[in-house]
Amino acid sequence: MLNIYIEDINFNNKEGKMIIKGEESKAIDPTFEEEKEVILKINHQPSGGKEWVAKILGKDTKYGYQREFLQPIHRDWSSSGKTGWTYYRLERGFTYEINEPWNKRRILELKLKEDYNV
């Protein structure tokens, strides 16, 4: 499980920042609320599989997790559609499953600031 706290928000993948915040997030989505949400940036590369993000709602006997698949809020893809970035809005306080092309699926638990204990 990958835990991301407000203090750790500069989490990077090998291509660059994966969690977007501040002015950059407002440019992607003007309705963004930093206290409640983060924006996740995922590599789009169809040759390595489809990127997606799902909110985990509970356990499922057939699929392992009961999930709600999220719709992207923004796509920054090349004109050919073969490379680029896909952006998702995540709410703090929930757990997500992330599938990024050429990488393993990851579980992300997005904590609230008040849940962070040192």
C-alpha positions as CSV (number, residue, x, y, z in Angstrom):
1,M,0.0,0.0,0.0
2,L,1.3,3.4,-1.0
3,N,0.4,6.1,1.6
4,I,0.5,9.7,0.5
5,Y,0.1,12.5,3.0
6,I,-0.1,16.2,2.4
7,E,3.5,16.5,3.6
8,D,4.6,13.9,1.0
9,I,2.6,15.4,-1.9
10,N,5.7,15.7,-4.2
11,F,5.6,12.0,-4.9
12,N,7.2,11.4,-8.3
13,N,7.1,8.6,-10.8
14,K,10.0,8.1,-13.2
15,E,8.5,10.6,-15.7
16,G,8.0,13.4,-13.3
17,K,5.5,14.6,-10.7
18,M,2.5,12.2,-10.3
19,I,0.6,14.3,-7.7
20,I,-0.2,17.8,-8.9
21,K,-1.1,20.7,-6.5
22,G,-1.2,24.4,-6.2
23,E,-1.4,26.7,-9.2
24,E,-0.7,23.8,-11.7
25,S,-3.8,22.0,-10.4
26,K,-6.0,25.1,-10.7
27,A,-4.8,25.4,-14.4
28,I,-6.0,21.8,-15.0
29,D,-9.3,22.2,-13.1
30,P,-10.4,25.7,-11.8
31,T,-12.9,24.0,-9.3
32,F,-10.1,22.1,-7.6
33,E,-10.1,22.2,-3.7
34,E,-6.7,21.5,-2.4
35,E,-7.9,20.8,1.2
36,K,-10.1,18.0,0.0
37,E,-8.6,16.7,-3.2
38,V,-5.5,16.0,-5.2
39,I,-4.9,15.6,-8.9
40,L,-3.2,12.5,-10.1
41,K,-1.2,12.6,-13.3
42,I,-0.8,9.2,-15.1
43,N,1.3,8.3,-18.1
44,H,-0.8,7.6,-21.2
45,Q,0.9,5.0,-23.4
46,P,-1.6,2.5,-25.0
47,S,1.2,0.1,-26.1
48,G,1.7,-0.7,-22.4
49,G,-2.0,-1.1,-21.5
50,K,-4.8,1.3,-20.6
51,E,-4.4,3.7,-17.7
52,W,-7.2,3.9,-15.2
53,V,-8.0,4.9,-11.6
54,A,-10.7,3.3,-9.4
55,K,-11.9,4.2,-5.9
56,I,-12.0,1.1,-3.8
57,L,-15.4,0.7,-2.1
58,G,-14.9,-2.6,-0.4
59,K,-14.1,-6.3,-1.1
60,D,-15.6,-8.3,-4.0
61,T,-15.7,-12.1,-4.2
62,K,-15.2,-12.1,-8.0
63,Y,-12.8,-9.2,-8.7
64,G,-11.1,-8.8,-5.3
65,Y,-12.2,-5.2,-4.8
66,Q,-15.5,-3.5,-5.3
67,R,-14.4,-0.5,-7.4
68,E,-15.8,2.7,-8.9
69,F,-13.8,3.6,-12.0
70,L,-13.1,7.4,-12.3
71,Q,-13.5,9.4,-15.4
72,P,-10.4,11.6,-16.3
73,I,-10.7,15.3,-15.8
74,H,-8.2,16.2,-18.4
75,R,-6.1,14.6,-21.2
76,D,-2.9,16.0,-22.5
77,W,-2.1,13.6,-25.3
78,S,-0.1,13.8,-28.5
79,S,-1.9,14.4,-31.7
80,S,-1.5,10.7,-32.5
81,G,-2.9,9.7,-29.1
82,K,0.0,7.4,-28.5
83,T,1.7,9.3,-25.7
84,G,0.9,11.9,-23.1
85,W,-0.7,12.3,-19.7
86,T,-4.2,11.6,-18.2
87,Y,-5.3,13.5,-15.1
88,Y,-7.7,12.3,-12.4
89,R,-9.3,14.1,-9.4
90,L,-8.9,12.1,-6.1
91,E,-10.7,12.9,-2.9
92,R,-8.7,12.7,0.3
93,G,-9.7,10.0,2.8
94,F,-10.2,7.3,0.2
95,T,-8.2,4.3,-1.2
96,Y,-7.6,4.0,-4.9
97,E,-6.3,1.4,-7.3
98,I,-4.1,2.8,-10.0
99,N,-3.2,1.1,-13.3
100,E,-0.5,2.9,-15.3
101,P,0.9,1.5,-18.6
102,W,4.1,-0.6,-18.2
103,N,3.8,-0.5,-14.4
104,K,2.1,-2.8,-11.9
105,R,-1.2,-1.8,-10.4
106,R,-0.8,0.2,-7.2
107,I,-3.0,0.8,-4.2
108,L,-2.9,4.5,-3.0
109,E,-4.4,5.4,0.4
110,L,-4.9,9.2,0.3
111,K,-4.9,10.4,3.9
112,L,-6.3,13.6,5.3
113,K,-3.9,16.1,7.0
114,E,-5.5,15.4,10.4
115,D,-4.9,11.7,10.0
116,Y,-1.1,12.2,9.6
117,N,0.8,11.3,12.8
118,V,4.5,11.5,13.2
